[in-house]
Amino acid sequence: DRPRLNAAHFFLASILGTQPNKTERSSTRQFAKKLFKFQAAFSRLIFTTNFDPFLQVALQVAGRLYFMSDTPDLVPDDLVENQTNAVHLAYVHGSIHRHAQIADERAIQAIKERNAQVLVPALKRHGIIVIGYSGWDDVIVEALATCEKFEQGLIWIDLAPNPSTVFKPRALEVLRKTGACYVQCSAGRFMAKLNTGL
C-alpha cells in the first residue's frame, strides 16, 4: 500500500514518458526531439517478475499511458506490440491486482515452459535489457534460454561482481549466448546513464 519507488523506476518512467509516439503532431514531435534524441521509441514492452505496482505509479507520475497483462496465463496476441502508444507491462507471475499468482517453485515449473514459448517471439524481435534480476529459473530465464542467440543484443545488469557466484546455471547459459553481455552496475546508476544518453 506504500510504493517504495527507487531511482530506476523514475528514470525508466522518464524515458518512456518522453519517447516519441507513433503518430504525433509536428509541434509535439519538435518538442519531444529536444528531450529525446532518437526518432524511435525506447520501449513499449516491459516484462516483470514482480507483483508490485511500483512501475505503474512511476508511469502515472510521468503521465505515460500503459496497460497490463497481469495473469500468469500469458496470451501470445497480447504480447505483440500494437499501434497504440501505450506501454505494455507484462506481469509474468501475475500481479497484486489478481488472485492468480505464481510464486512457489512447483507452480513456476508447471507454467514456465508453456509461457516461455509465448515470450520467445517477442524476445527475438527486440533488443533486451535485464535489470536487477539474478536469474531465478522461471519463465523469463526459460524464454531467454530458448533463444538461440540475441541478434538485437541482450544486456544483463546486476550488482554481482561475478555472476557465476550468484546466478543459477540456466541464467549463466543465457549469458554465454551470442549477443549477450553482462554489466556490473546498480539499476539506478544504469538507468540514470541511459536516461542521459537518450
URRANOR-V345639 format. One line per field, one symbol per residue. ss: DSSP state (@ for helix, = for strand, . for the rest). psi: psi as a letter, one per 20 degrees, with the letter a starting at -180 (. if undefined). burial: + if it has 9 or more other C-alpha atoms within 8 Angstrom, else -. Layout:
ss->???
psi->???
burial->???
This chain:
ss->......@@@@@@@@@@@@.......@@@@@@@@@@.........====.....@@@@@@@@....====......@@@@.......=====.............@@@@@@@@@@@@@@@@@@@@@..====.......@@@@@@@@.......=====....@@@...@@@@@@@....=====..@@@@@@@@@@@.
psi->inpmqrhggggghgghhiqqrgoqqhhgggghhhhpiqhqqgqjpppqiqirjghggghghikpprrqokqinqpghhjppajriqpooonijrriiqhoqpiqhghghhiggghhhhhghhhhiqqpppplpjlqnahghgghhhpgrnhiqppoprhphohiihqqhhhhggiiqpiqqppoqqgggghgggggh.
burial->----+-++++++++++++++--------+--++--+----+--+++-+--+-+++-++++-+-+++--++++-+----+------++++++++++--+--++----+++-+++-++++++-+++--++-+-+-++++++++++++-+--+-+++++++--------++-++++++-+-++-+-+++++++++--+---
